[in-house]
């Protein structure tokens, strides 16, 4: 969404594997994440980042500090992996978070280009 302006990394507080429902939800919008692997933020210790974005309440509290980060942004999103119910209800939770992440990322990318800060 940000083109070549960004180099993006993704990790969780723990590496727990890529959820099959996340793979399905992303496949629905034409993005194949089936070959991705789950990573822990520990893999990125010592690296410098311009911005660190946390995306769930638990990560907002547990995410380590990246000293070189110029900013830290927190987007409070529910963890769709914790939703109970039917397979369709669980997939619906992943779709909802996927769509909200898209909105937030687009807004963030546009604000950085325009000089505004969300």
C-alpha positions as a LaTeX table, in Angstrom:
\begin{tabular}{lrrr}
\hline
Residue & $x$ (\AA) & $y$ (\AA) & $z$ (\AA) \\
\hline
Unk1 & 0.00 & 0.00 & 0.00 \\
Unk2 & 2.93 & 2.32 & 0.55 \\
Unk3 & 4.86 & 1.24 & $-2.51$ \\
Unk4 & 8.63 & 1.47 & $-2.38$ \\
Unk5 & 8.55 & 4.10 & 0.40 \\
Unk6 & 8.46 & 1.42 & 3.07 \\
Unk7 & 10.33 & $-1.68$ & 4.08 \\
Unk8 & 7.92 & $-3.61$ & 6.28 \\
Unk9 & 8.59 & $-6.31$ & 8.86 \\
Unk10 & 6.03 & $-8.28$ & 10.82 \\
Unk11 & 6.34 & $-10.21$ & 14.06 \\
Unk12 & 4.43 & $-11.20$ & 17.14 \\
Unk13 & 5.31 & $-11.34$ & 20.78 \\
Unk14 & 5.66 & $-15.10$ & 20.24 \\
Unk15 & 6.05 & $-17.19$ & 17.09 \\
Unk16 & 2.97 & $-19.42$ & 17.06 \\
Unk17 & 2.55 & $-20.26$ & 13.37 \\
Unk18 & 0.47 & $-18.64$ & 10.65 \\
Unk19 & $-3.20$ & $-19.22$ & 11.36 \\
Unk20 & $-5.00$ & $-21.01$ & 8.51 \\
Unk21 & $-7.92$ & $-18.57$ & 8.88 \\
Unk22 & $-5.54$ & $-15.65$ & 8.33 \\
Unk23 & $-4.31$ & $-17.37$ & 5.17 \\
Unk24 & $-7.92$ & $-17.81$ & 4.00 \\
Unk25 & $-8.96$ & $-14.23$ & 4.81 \\
Unk26 & $-5.98$ & $-12.81$ & 2.92 \\
Unk27 & $-6.50$ & $-15.19$ & $-0.02$ \\
Unk28 & $-10.01$ & $-13.73$ & $-0.38$ \\
Unk29 & $-8.47$ & $-10.34$ & $-1.22$ \\
Unk30 & $-5.83$ & $-11.76$ & $-3.54$ \\
Unk31 & $-2.89$ & $-11.90$ & $-1.11$ \\
Unk32 & $-1.09$ & $-15.21$ & $-0.62$ \\
Unk33 & 0.54 & $-15.45$ & 2.82 \\
Unk34 & 0.67 & $-19.25$ & 2.85 \\
Unk35 & 4.46 & $-19.29$ & 2.52 \\
Unk36 & 4.99 & $-16.74$ & 5.31 \\
Unk37 & 6.35 & $-17.85$ & 8.65 \\
Unk38 & 5.53 & $-16.72$ & 12.13 \\
Unk39 & 8.30 & $-14.61$ & 13.71 \\
Unk40 & 8.98 & $-13.32$ & 17.19 \\
Unk41 & 9.99 & $-9.69$ & 17.75 \\
Unk42 & 13.14 & $-11.14$ & 19.33 \\
Unk43 & 14.39 & $-11.77$ & 15.77 \\
Unk44 & 14.53 & $-8.01$ & 15.25 \\
Unk45 & 16.28 & $-7.06$ & 18.50 \\
Unk46 & 19.02 & $-4.53$ & 17.88 \\
Unk47 & 17.60 & $-3.32$ & 14.56 \\
Unk48 & 16.47 & 0.27 & 14.16 \\
Unk49 & 13.02 & 1.16 & 12.83 \\
Unk50 & 11.53 & 4.54 & 11.97 \\
Unk51 & 8.12 & 3.42 & 13.24 \\
Unk52 & 6.97 & 0.48 & 15.33 \\
Unk53 & 3.24 & $-0.30$ & 15.10 \\
Unk54 & 1.60 & $-2.68$ & 17.56 \\
Unk55 & $-1.82$ & $-4.04$ & 16.63 \\
Unk56 & $-3.42$ & $-5.72$ & 19.63 \\
Unk57 & $-3.82$ & $-4.82$ & 23.26 \\
Unk58 & $-1.57$ & $-7.62$ & 24.46 \\
Unk59 & 1.25 & $-6.63$ & 22.09 \\
Unk60 & 0.85 & $-3.00$ & 23.09 \\
Unk61 & 1.74 & $-3.99$ & 26.63 \\
Unk62 & 4.34 & $-6.68$ & 25.87 \\
Unk63 & 6.10 & $-5.29$ & 22.80 \\
Unk64 & 9.73 & $-4.52$ & 23.56 \\
Unk65 & 11.07 & $-1.04$ & 23.07 \\
Unk66 & 12.98 & $-0.48$ & 19.85 \\
Unk67 & 15.34 & 2.32 & 20.91 \\
Unk68 & 15.95 & 3.60 & 17.38 \\
Unk69 & 12.24 & 3.96 & 16.55 \\
Unk70 & 11.31 & 7.56 & 15.86 \\
Unk71 & 7.68 & 6.80 & 16.69 \\
Unk72 & 5.55 & 4.11 & 18.19 \\
Unk73 & 1.94 & 3.73 & 17.12 \\
Unk74 & $-0.64$ & 1.45 & 18.73 \\
Unk75 & $-3.76$ & 0.26 & 16.95 \\
Unk76 & $-6.07$ & $-1.48$ & 19.42 \\
Unk77 & $-7.44$ & $-4.46$ & 17.50 \\
Unk78 & $-8.95$ & $-7.65$ & 18.89 \\
Unk79 & $-6.99$ & $-10.84$ & 18.32 \\
Unk80 & $-9.14$ & $-12.81$ & 15.87 \\
Unk81 & $-7.44$ & $-16.05$ & 16.90 \\
Unk82 & $-9.17$ & $-15.82$ & 20.30 \\
Unk83 & $-12.71$ & $-15.74$ & 18.85 \\
Unk84 & $-14.83$ & $-18.79$ & 19.53 \\
Unk85 & $-17.80$ & $-20.01$ & 17.54 \\
Unk86 & $-18.35$ & $-21.67$ & 14.21 \\
Unk87 & $-15.66$ & $-21.76$ & 11.54 \\
Unk88 & $-17.55$ & $-19.03$ & 9.66 \\
Unk89 & $-17.75$ & $-16.83$ & 12.79 \\
Unk90 & $-14.02$ & $-17.26$ & 13.35 \\
Unk91 & $-13.28$ & $-16.47$ & 9.70 \\
Unk92 & $-15.53$ & $-13.43$ & 10.03 \\
Unk93 & $-13.33$ & $-12.15$ & 12.88 \\
Unk94 & $-10.24$ & $-12.48$ & 10.67 \\
Unk95 & $-12.02$ & $-10.66$ & 7.83 \\
Unk96 & $-13.02$ & $-7.82$ & 10.15 \\
Unk97 & $-9.46$ & $-7.36$ & 11.45 \\
Unk98 & $-8.05$ & $-7.67$ & 7.91 \\
Unk99 & $-10.35$ & $-4.90$ & 6.67 \\
Unk100 & $-9.60$ & $-2.64$ & 9.65 \\
Unk101 & $-5.86$ & $-3.16$ & 9.18 \\
Unk102 & $-6.20$ & $-2.18$ & 5.53 \\
Unk103 & $-8.01$ & 1.02 & 6.51 \\
Unk104 & $-5.42$ & 1.89 & 9.17 \\
Unk105 & $-2.44$ & 1.12 & 6.93 \\
Unk106 & $-3.85$ & 3.22 & 4.07 \\
Unk107 & $-4.50$ & 6.09 & 6.46 \\
Unk108 & $-1.00$ & 5.80 & 7.93 \\
Unk109 & 0.68 & 5.65 & 4.50 \\
Unk110 & $-1.33$ & 8.65 & 3.27 \\
Unk111 & $-0.57$ & 10.67 & 6.41 \\
Unk112 & 3.16 & 10.05 & 6.11 \\
Unk113 & 3.10 & 11.18 & 2.47 \\
Unk114 & 1.12 & 14.31 & 3.36 \\
Unk115 & 3.21 & 15.04 & 6.44 \\
Unk116 & 0.33 & 14.55 & 8.87 \\
Unk117 & 0.64 & 12.07 & 11.72 \\
Unk118 & $-2.35$ & 9.83 & 12.54 \\
\hline
\end{tabular}
